[in-house]
Amino acid sequence: MTTQHTEHTPALDVTAVDRKTVLVTGASSGIGEAVAARLAVEGHRVVAGARRMDRLQALAERTAGAAARAGGVLEPVRLDVTDRADVAGFVTGACERHGRVDVLVANAGVMPLSRLDSLLVDEWDRMIDVNVRGLLHGIAAALPVFGAQGSGHFVTVASVGAHEVVPTGAVYCATKYAAWAVTEGLRQECDPSVRVTTVSPGVVASELAGTITDPGAAEAMRTYRAHAIDPDAIAAAVSYALSQPPEVDVNEIVVRPSRQR
Ligand SMILES: NC(=O)c1ccc[n+]([C@@H]2O[C@H](COP(=O)([O-])OP(=O)(O)OC[C@H]3O[C@@H](n4cnc5c(N)ncnc54)[C@H](OP(=O)(O)O)[C@@H]3O)[C@@H](O)[C@H]2O)c1
């Protein structure tokens, strides 16, 4: 199920002083799309990255009116997070166009679940490349920028799978445990002028389960995902973390459906 993000009234309308340049990876569908749309409509300058440019262009068109009224913009940029040079260009390009980067939302992810004895090794590699290396590429690109500016905010979209392992989820959960650990280590090491937030969603309506090729895992997911919540619930959590005053660092938010135990 895909939620269409059209023009809506933002819960929070930023002033020119609070307007941030926000980079979002994986913004062509699901949670990333909702985050990019909400922040643009709240008045931020959003640089939305993913591989499917047609989806990003359509999102930019749908949000253009409401974003402009709030002083915001959504700028589509082609991005493959597995390519370190691509991610570096994503960050430096935004710096050149906007003069600074205030927030990096590392959201891009894939979830081709399977039991380990299915031996879908290429899919294990893909999850490590996108979910872990993609995050590290973002940190490598943005950390020097945040250091030079004396401010910045990393937001990692992890998962409840960063806190528990389930059958068919061994490798996916491992990548999310890794994302959680990297982000927590980053928080501990960073200068206090740089804020670090992990957002851990439960089941959210998106295209994520579409990456599952293992028939057993796909069938199990249909029941598991029956109570999925709207991706804007996660976007609202990201918006909350960003809107706090500089001395307040929201470290982790877990958002899951009320019916998910
Ligand atoms: N939905 C849930 O229930 C749920 C729960 C917990 C955590 N999460 C996490 O939330 C994040 C977003 O997932 P979603 O649920 O919104 O799934 P989704 O609808 O499938 O979106 C995934 C996004 O990642 C992008 N992506 C994949 N590979 C990429 C690459 N190599 N380079 C750049 N972008 C890439 C996709 O864009 P392109 O294909 O256009 O590149 C897409 O925009 C993921 O990290 C996921 O693990 C989701």
The ligand as a Tripos MOL2 file, in Angstrom:
@<TRIPOS>MOLECULE
LIG
   48    52     1     0     0
SMALL
NO_CHARGES

@<TRIPOS>ATOM
      1 N1          7.6850   -0.0910    6.8030 N.am      1 LIG1
      2 C1          7.9970   -0.6610    7.9580 C.2       1 LIG1
      3 O1          7.1860   -1.4280    8.5190 O.2       1 LIG1
      4 C2          9.3200   -0.3750    8.6040 C.ar      1 LIG1
      5 C3          9.4820   -0.7800    9.9310 C.ar      1 LIG1
      6 C4         10.7060   -0.5290   10.5540 C.ar      1 LIG1
      7 C5         11.7150    0.1170    9.8650 C.ar      1 LIG1
      8 N2         11.5310    0.4930    8.5570 N.ar      1 LIG1
      9 C6         12.6490    1.1420    7.8740 C.3       1 LIG1
     10 O2         12.1870    2.3270    7.2850 O.3       1 LIG1
     11 C7         13.0290    2.6540    6.1690 C.3       1 LIG1
     12 C8         12.1500    3.0240    4.9760 C.3       1 LIG1
     13 O3         11.4470    1.8630    4.5710 O.3       1 LIG1
     14 P1          9.9360    1.9020    4.0300 P.3       1 LIG1
     15 O4          9.1310    1.0530    4.9320 O.co2     1 LIG1
     16 O5          9.5180    3.2830    3.7660 O.co2     1 LIG1
     17 O6         10.1170    1.0680    2.6700 O.3       1 LIG1
     18 P2          9.9680    1.4510    1.1210 P.3       1 LIG1
     19 O7          8.6320    2.0230    0.8580 O.co2     1 LIG1
     20 O8         10.3620    0.2150    0.3900 O.co2     1 LIG1
     21 O9         11.0660    2.5770    0.9230 O.3       1 LIG1
     22 C9         12.4290    2.2740    0.8680 C.3       1 LIG1
     23 C10        13.1610    3.4560    0.2750 C.3       1 LIG1
     24 O10        14.5560    3.1500    0.2440 O.3       1 LIG1
     25 C11        15.0440    3.4940   -1.0290 C.3       1 LIG1
     26 N3         16.2250    2.7300   -1.4010 N.ar      1 LIG1
     27 C12        16.3840    1.3940   -1.4750 C.ar      1 LIG1
     28 N4         17.6240    1.1020   -1.9130 N.ar      1 LIG1
     29 C13        18.2480    2.2800   -2.1150 C.ar      1 LIG1
     30 C14        19.5340    2.6530   -2.5790 C.ar      1 LIG1
     31 N5         20.4430    1.7290   -2.9280 N.pl3     1 LIG1
     32 N6         19.8480    3.9620   -2.6580 N.ar      1 LIG1
     33 C15        18.9280    4.9000   -2.3200 C.ar      1 LIG1
     34 N7         17.7060    4.6300   -1.8840 N.ar      1 LIG1
     35 C16        17.3680    3.3200   -1.7830 C.ar      1 LIG1
     36 C17        13.8900    3.2620   -1.9850 C.3       1 LIG1
     37 O11        14.0420    4.1100   -3.1210 O.3       1 LIG1
     38 P3         14.5070    3.6450   -4.6030 P.3       1 LIG1
     39 O12        14.1100    2.2170   -4.7690 O.co2     1 LIG1
     40 O13        13.7940    4.6000   -5.4960 O.co2     1 LIG1
     41 O14        15.9940    3.8710   -4.6010 O.co2     1 LIG1
     42 C18        12.7230    3.7630   -1.1390 C.3       1 LIG1
     43 O15        12.5710    5.1460   -1.2920 O.3       1 LIG1
     44 C19        13.9330    1.4440    5.9480 C.3       1 LIG1
     45 O16        15.2040    1.6880    6.4920 O.3       1 LIG1
     46 C20        13.2260    0.3430    6.7190 C.3       1 LIG1
     47 O17        14.1180   -0.6570    7.1320 O.3       1 LIG1
     48 C21        10.3490    0.2650    7.9240 C.ar      1 LIG1
@<TRIPOS>BOND
     1     1     2 1
     2     2     3 2
     3     2     4 1
     4     4     5 ar
     5     4    48 ar
     6     5     6 ar
     7     6     7 ar
     8     7     8 ar
     9     8     9 1
    10     8    48 ar
    11     9    10 1
    12     9    46 1
    13    10    11 1
    14    11    12 1
    15    11    44 1
    16    12    13 1
    17    13    14 1
    18    14    15 2
    19    14    16 1
    20    14    17 1
    21    17    18 1
    22    18    19 2
    23    18    20 1
    24    18    21 1
    25    21    22 1
    26    22    23 1
    27    23    24 1
    28    23    42 1
    29    24    25 1
    30    25    26 1
    31    25    36 1
    32    26    27 ar
    33    26    35 ar
    34    27    28 ar
    35    28    29 ar
    36    29    30 ar
    37    29    35 ar
    38    30    31 1
    39    30    32 ar
    40    32    33 ar
    41    33    34 ar
    42    34    35 ar
    43    36    37 1
    44    36    42 1
    45    37    38 1
    46    38    39 2
    47    38    40 1
    48    38    41 1
    49    42    43 1
    50    44    45 1
    51    44    46 1
    52    46    47 1
@<TRIPOS>SUBSTRUCTURE
     1 LIG1         1 GROUP 0 **** ****
